[in-house]
Amino acid sequence: MDFDFPDDDDPRRTKVRDWIAANPDPTGKELAEAGYVVPHWPAPYGLDADPMEQLIIAEELGNASIQPPKNDIGIGWAAPTIALAGTEEQKARYLPKIFSGEEIWCQMFSEPDAGSDLANLATRAVRDGDEYVINGSKIWTSGVHRSQFGILIARTNPDVSKHKGISYFICPTDLPGLTMSPIIDMTTAHSFNQVFFDNVRLPASMLVGEEGDGWRLTKVTLANERVSLSSAGSLWGHGPSTEMLLNCIRESGGIADPLLRQQAAAAYIDGEVLRLNRLRTLSARLAGKTPGPEASVQKIMADEHGQQVMELAKAVAGTNGMLAGSGPSGELPPVGRLGATEVNPSGDLYPDVDPIWHYGFLFAPALTLGGGTFAVQRNIIGEMVLGLNREPNLEQGLSWSETRRS
């Protein structure tokens, strides 16, 4: 690994600092117009910034307590797909307000009966003149109750293979016939929803790309991820990090119990492995290389480490850790992508949840399920990284190679 952070007087740093000095409390629109929301994008939306410049921008904005707009799905998923396949009218209409945070987006992909195979979706979109009529249901739709638009995939042709009959749409969330039911998880947060489409009429102008090309665009959406610049947090890159937990432990006088000391040491070691692995990935990108297996294993390691950190946090709180709102004592700085604090761990998105340690402990089981389960991730690594054969077809008792031949 060859990685050196830029000096404090690096001209790329001073440029950002000068902008911050002139804009000490910027709006999302001002950040977007400066190119600081998606600096890796080309003009007019970004700065064509390489990973190092992205890191500098993120650090300088963070040092000034300036946060980008809170629109993760819009910025990270919807915008790249619209930029790739959308019409010029769609790009001009939606991209500026995505980056400024003026319009929040959600994702309408998963379905109640599709299981882990997204292409098994059953939601139908039937063309009727200048409109599509949508019927079906989506589930685990994060933040739809606070979103103005969603990226929607639906089946437009049921008579072809499941991957070829899917189309990709922009879907306003206020259309007649679109309703939603909240899913309250055990943290008490209302983050997920089930969405129902009952003869929802969607203008054909909302189709992204060609009809039937939705599966390709879905893969584009899922593959478009920014270089992770702040992924030390234990909750999918957010929330308190291992370092924050260990600082709390030090400030409260340390740990006397030898078993807990071993757990703390293991958490520190795993946290350092993850940090160095992130730097390896960034170093590869800076060298113009595609990150190798280190990028593929990062999610598995980080998800399990997040559970490890939250379990340790509850353990060091002792018997008090069984109480709602409990956690290790000590100074905890604001954390999270949404301007979160210890008493409001997820900022203004989930204002009614418990303090961060208790919230994180209850949320942690989801880390190895969301975004691809731990089992699916291990299959991907086994097949795509290690070159192993696919799992046997258990229903027919055939191996993958035999299934192919049959």
C-alpha positions in Angstrom: 0.0 0.0 0.0 1.3 3.4 -1.0 -0.8 6.1 0.7 0.2 9.6 2.0 -2.3 12.2 3.1 -1.8 15.6 1.5 0.0 18.2 3.6 -1.9 20.9 5.5 -0.9 23.6 3.0 -1.8 21.5 -0.1 -3.3 23.9 -2.7 -6.4 21.6 -3.0 -7.0 22.1 0.7 -6.6 25.9 0.6 -9.0 26.1 -2.3 -11.7 24.4 -0.3 -10.9 26.5 2.8 -11.1 29.7 0.9 -14.6 28.6 -0.4 -15.7 27.8 3.1 -14.4 31.1 4.4 -16.6 32.8 1.8 -19.5 30.4 2.5 -19.4 29.5 6.2 -23.0 28.2 6.3 -23.8 27.0 2.8 -27.1 25.7 1.6 -27.4 22.4 -0.2 -27.9 24.3 -3.4 -24.7 26.3 -2.9 -22.7 23.1 -2.1 -24.1 21.5 -5.2 -23.3 24.4 -7.4 -19.7 24.5 -6.1 -19.4 20.8 -7.1 -18.9 19.7 -3.5 -21.8 17.3 -3.3 -20.6 15.0 -6.1 -17.0 16.1 -6.7 -16.2 12.9 -8.6 -18.7 13.8 -11.3 -17.7 15.9 -14.3 -18.9 19.5 -14.8 -21.5 21.0 -14.4 -22.3 18.8 -11.4 -18.9 18.0 -10.0 -15.2 18.7 -10.3 -13.8 15.5 -11.9 -12.1 15.0 -8.6 -9.9 11.9 -8.1 -10.3 9.9 -4.9 -7.6 12.0 -3.1 -9.3 15.3 -3.9 -12.6 13.8 -2.8 -11.0 12.9 0.5 -9.6 16.4 0.9 -13.0 17.9 0.2 -14.7 15.6 2.7 -12.2 16.3 5.4 -12.3 20.1 5.0 -16.1 20.2 4.9 -16.2 17.9 8.0 -13.7 20.1 9.9 -16.0 23.0 9.2 -19.0 21.0 10.4 -20.6 21.3 6.9 -22.7 18.4 5.9 -23.8 17.5 2.3 -27.5 17.3 1.6 -29.3 14.3 3.1 -30.3 12.4 0.0 -28.2 9.2 -0.1 -30.4 7.2 -2.5 -31.0 10.2 -4.8 -27.4 11.2 -5.0 -25.7 7.7 -4.9 -28.3 5.6 -6.9 -30.9 7.5 -8.8 -28.7 10.3 -10.2 -26.0 8.1 -11.8 -28.7 6.0 -13.5 -30.6 9.1 -14.8 -27.3 10.5 -16.0 -26.6 7.3 -17.9 -29.9 6.5 -19.5 -32.2 9.5 -18.9 -33.4 12.0 -21.4 -31.9 15.5 -21.5 -35.2 16.7 -20.1 -35.0 14.2 -17.2 -31.4 15.2 -16.4 -32.2 18.9 -16.4 -35.4 18.4 -14.3 -34.2 16.0 -11.6 -30.4 16.1 -11.2 -29.9 19.7 -9.8 -32.6 19.2 -7.1 -31.2 15.7 -6.2 -27.8 17.2 -5.5 -29.1 20.2 -3.7 -31.3 18.0 -1.5 -34.4 20.0 -2.5 -36.1 16.7 -3.6 -35.5 13.5 -1.6 -35.6 10.1 -3.3 -36.2 6.6 -2.2 -35.8 3.1 -3.9 -38.8 1.0 -4.9 -37.1 -2.4 -5.7 -37.7 -5.1 -3.2 -41.0 -7.0 -3.1 -42.7 -9.1 -0.4 -42.7 -12.3 -2.5 -39.5 -11.9 -4.5 -37.1 -13.3 -1.9 -33.5 -12.5 -2.5 -33.9 -12.7 -6.2 -34.8 -9.2 -7.2 -35.7 -10.2 -10.8 -38.6 -12.2 -9.4 -40.5 -9.0 -9.0 -44.3 -9.1 -9.8 -45.3 -5.4 -9.8 -46.8 -4.8 -13.3 -46.6 -1.7 -15.5 -49.0 -1.9 -18.4 -48.8 0.8 -21.1 -52.1 2.7 -21.7 -51.6 5.4 -24.2 -49.3 8.1 -22.7 -49.3 6.4 -19.3 -48.3 3.2 -17.5 -50.8 1.7 -15.1 -48.9 0.3 -12.1 -50.2 -2.5 -9.8 -48.3 -4.3 -7.1 -46.4 -3.8 -3.9 -42.8 -2.9 -2.7 -41.4 -3.5 0.7 -38.4 -2.3 2.8 -38.7 1.1 1.1 -36.6 3.4 3.2 -37.8 6.9 3.7 -40.6 6.9 1.1 -42.8 8.8 3.6 -40.3 11.7 3.4 -39.5 11.4 -0.3 -40.8 13.2 -3.3 -39.7 10.6 -5.8 -38.6 7.0 -6.0 -36.7 4.8 -8.5 -39.1 2.1 -9.4 -38.7 -1.2 -11.4 -41.7 -3.0 -12.7 -42.5 -5.8 -15.1 -43.7 -4.4 -18.5 -43.5 -7.7 -20.4 -44.4 -11.0 -18.6 -44.0 -13.1 -21.7 -40.1 -12.9 -21.9 -37.5 -14.1 -19.5 -37.7 -12.4 -16.1 -34.6 -10.3 -16.6 -35.7 -9.0 -20.0 -39.3 -7.9 -19.1 -38.4 -5.2 -16.5 -38.5 -1.5 -17.0 -37.1 1.4 -14.9 -39.2 4.4 -13.9 -39.1 7.7 -12.0 -42.1 7.6 -9.7 -43.5 10.6 -7.8 -44.7 9.5 -4.4 -47.9 11.6 -4.4 -49.7 9.9 -7.3 -53.3 8.8 -6.7 -53.5 5.2 -5.9 -50.0 5.0 -4.3 -50.3 4.3 -0.6 -47.8 3.3 2.1 -47.8 1.4 5.4 -45.1 2.1 8.0 -42.8 -0.6 9.2 -41.6 0.2 12.7 -38.5 -1.7 13.7 -37.4 -2.7 17.2 -35.4 0.5 17.6 -38.8 2.3 17.5 -37.7 4.1 14.3 -40.0 4.5 11.3 -37.4 4.0 8.6 -39.1 1.4 6.3 -42.4 1.1 4.6 -44.5 -1.1 2.4 -45.7 0.7 -0.7 -48.9 -0.3 -2.6 -49.8 0.5 -6.2 -53.5 0.3 -7.0 -54.0 1.4 -10.6 -51.4 4.1 -10.3 -51.2 6.0 -13.6 -47.6 7.0 -14.3 -46.8 9.3 -17.3 -44.8 7.5 -19.9 -42.3 10.4 -19.8 -41.2 8.9 -16.4 -39.7 5.8 -18.1 -35.9 5.9 -17.9 -34.1 4.4 -20.9 -35.9 1.9 -23.1 -38.8 -0.3 -22.1 -37.4 -3.7 -21.1 -34.0 -2.4 -20.3 -34.7 -2.1 -16.6 -32.6 -5.0 -15.4 -29.5 -3.5 -16.9 -30.2 -0.1 -15.3 -31.0 -1.8 -12.0 -27.5 -3.3 -12.0 -26.1 0.1 -12.9 -27.9 1.6 -10.0 -26.6 -1.0 -7.5 -23.1 -0.7 -8.9 -22.8 3.1 -8.6 -21.2 3.8 -5.2 -19.1 6.7 -4.3 -15.6 6.2 -3.0 -16.3 5.7 0.7 -14.6 8.5 2.5 -16.1 8.1 6.0 -16.8 4.5 6.5 -15.3 4.0 10.0 -18.7 4.2 11.7 -20.1 0.9 13.0 -23.5 1.3 11.4 -23.0 1.0 7.7 -20.2 3.6 7.8 -22.2 5.9 10.2 -22.7 5.9 13.9 -19.9 5.7 16.4 -16.7 4.0 15.4 -14.5 1.7 17.4 -12.3 4.6 18.3 -15.2 6.5 19.8 -16.2 3.5 21.9 -12.6 3.0 23.1 -12.3 6.7 24.0 -15.5 6.4 26.1 -14.1 3.4 27.8 -10.8 5.2 28.6 -12.6 8.3 29.9 -14.6 6.2 32.2 -11.5 4.5 33.8 -10.9 1.6 31.5 -12.0 -2.1 31.9 -11.1 -4.3 34.8 -12.8 -7.5 33.6 -10.2 -9.6 31.7 -12.8 -11.0 29.2 -14.1 -7.6 28.3 -10.6 -6.4 27.9 -10.0 -9.1 25.4 -13.2 -8.1 23.6 -12.1 -4.5 23.5 -8.7 -5.5 22.1 -10.3 -7.7 19.5 -12.6 -4.8 18.5 -9.6 -2.5 18.2 -7.7 -5.0 16.0 -10.6 -5.6 13.7 -11.2 -1.8 13.5 -7.6 -1.3 12.4 -7.8 -4.1 9.8 -10.9 -2.4 8.3 -9.2 1.0 8.3 -6.1 -0.4 6.6 -8.3 -2.3 4.1 -10.1 1.0 3.2 -6.8 2.6 2.6 -5.7 -0.2 0.4 -8.9 0.3 -1.7 -8.3 4.0 -1.9 -4.6 3.5 -2.7 -5.6 1.2 -5.6 -8.0 3.8 -6.9 -5.4 6.5 -6.7 -3.1 4.3 -8.8 -5.8 3.9 -11.4 -6.5 0.3 -10.5 -9.7 -1.5 -9.9 -9.8 -2.5 -6.2 -9.3 -6.3 -5.9 -10.6 -8.7 -3.3 -10.1 -6.2 -0.5 -13.1 -4.3 -1.7 -15.3 -7.5 -2.0 -14.6 -8.5 1.6 -15.1 -5.1 3.1 -18.9 -5.3 3.6 -18.7 -8.7 5.4 -16.0 -7.5 7.7 -17.6 -4.1 8.4 -21.1 -5.6 9.1 -19.9 -8.1 11.6 -17.5 -5.6 13.2 -20.5 -3.2 13.7 -22.3 -5.9 15.6 -19.1 -6.5 17.6 -18.8 -2.9 18.5 -22.4 -2.5 19.6 -22.3 -5.8 21.7 -19.2 -4.5 23.4 -20.8 -1.2 24.1 -23.7 -2.8 25.8 -21.4 -5.2 27.8 -19.2 -2.4 29.2 -22.4 -0.7 30.4 -22.9 -3.6 32.8 -26.4 -4.4 34.1 -27.4 -0.9 33.2 -27.0 -2.0 29.6 -30.4 -3.7 29.8 -32.1 -0.4 30.1 -33.4 1.5 27.1 -31.2 4.5 26.4 -28.2 3.1 28.2 -24.6 2.9 26.9 -21.0 3.4 27.9 -20.3 6.7 29.7 -17.8 9.2 28.3 -17.7 12.0 25.8 -19.3 11.1 22.5 -19.0 13.6 19.6 -21.8 14.1 17.1 -22.0 11.2 14.7 -23.8 10.1 11.6 -24.5 11.3 8.1 -27.6 13.2 9.2 -26.1 15.5 11.8 -26.8 13.0 14.6 -26.1 13.5 18.2 -26.1 11.1 21.2 -29.7 12.0 22.0 -30.8 12.0 18.4 -28.7 9.3 16.7 -30.1 9.7 13.2 -30.7 13.4 13.0 -34.0 14.7 11.7 -34.8 11.5 9.8 -35.6 9.4 13.0 -36.2 12.0 15.7 -37.9 9.6 18.1 -35.3 6.9 18.6 -33.2 6.1 21.7 -29.6 7.3 22.4 -27.1 6.0 19.9 -25.6 3.1 21.8 -29.0 1.5 22.6 -30.3 2.3 19.2 -27.2 0.9 17.6 -27.4 -2.3 19.6 -31.0 -2.9 18.5 -30.2 -2.0 14.9 -27.0 -4.1 14.6 -28.7 -7.4 13.7 -29.8 -5.8 10.5 -26.2 -5.0 9.4 -25.6 -8.6 8.1 -29.0 -8.6 6.3 -29.4 -5.3 4.6 -27.8 -4.5 1.3 -27.2 -8.2 0.6 -27.2 -10.8 3.4 -23.9 -12.2 4.9 -24.7 -15.6 3.2 -25.2 -14.0 -0.2 -22.0 -11.9 0.2 -20.0 -15.0 1.0 -21.4 -16.8 -2.1 -20.3 -13.8 -4.2 -16.8 -13.8 -2.8 -16.6 -17.6 -3.2 -17.7 -17.5 -6.8 -16.4 -14.1 -8.1 -13.2 -13.8 -6.0 -12.1 -17.3 -5.2 -13.4 -18.9 -8.4 -15.3 -21.6 -6.7 -18.2 -23.4 -8.3 -21.7 -22.2 -7.6 -23.8 -23.8 -4.9 -25.5 -27.1 -5.9 -29.0 -27.0 -7.1 -30.5 -28.6 -4.0 -34.0 -29.1 -5.3 -32.7 -31.4 -8.1 -29.6 -32.7 -6.4 -27.5 -31.4 -9.3 -24.3 -29.4 -9.2 -24.1 -26.1 -10.9 -22.1 -27.6 -13.8 -24.6 -30.4 -14.2 -27.4 -27.9 -14.1 -25.8 -26.0 -16.9 -25.4 -29.1 -19.0 -29.1 -30.0 -18.4 
